[in-house]
């Protein structure tokens, strides 16, 4: 009797399971491109291109907005007890493009727990230390679909492709095309990466070199003396 009941329950569950599988999308977009450009802060962009029209409509109407991804990152900061880390974004930013069924989100990451630097007293170069584990987030797009970015981009940065001295990239082709890039300043040197950290040095700008040059001080003293001499001769 119990066996018969179990068989009947399994039969009843099959349509429900099939419905869940059909209703839950396996592909979010034709491509997802994420870039984090590093300067004084991190300028982050998420681009979702070629979303299936029905799924696009569900995302647009089920609460996904400009704050969804930033909120996920802020939640990560809270879990790690990072007091000096913040996400800055424009609440009025238009993220949906109905013509191309695409979504574009951009924001800034700032604070010394995310990016910090030390200044060399000898050559005025700045050594930056950038934290990147905020990328390991899970984002809900609809009631039935979420994407765990840690599964795709959680590998240590030491395993990412070094495109050149200032660009690190992780690309994935399945289940759909995805890429994540960290872009350093063009002048970055002595670049080092750890599991979730990027360290690099930026030489001083020309104006910093000039302002801190002893020749500038010497020149100022000479000019001051010349002015004094000229002033005295003019009074005679």
Buried (B, 14 or more C-beta within 10 A) or exposed (E): EEEEEEEEEEEEEEEEEEEEEEEEBEEBBBBBBBBBBBEEBBBBBBBBBBBBEEBBBBBBEEEBBBBBBBBBBBEBBEEEEBEEBBBEBEEEEEBBBEEEBBBBBBBBBBBEBBBEBEEEEEEBBBBBBBBBBBBBBEBBBBEEBEBEBBEBBBEEBEEBEEEEEBBBBBBBEEEBBBBBBBBBBEEBEEBEBEEBBBBBBBBBEEEBEEEEEEEEEEEEEEEEEEEEEEEEEEEE
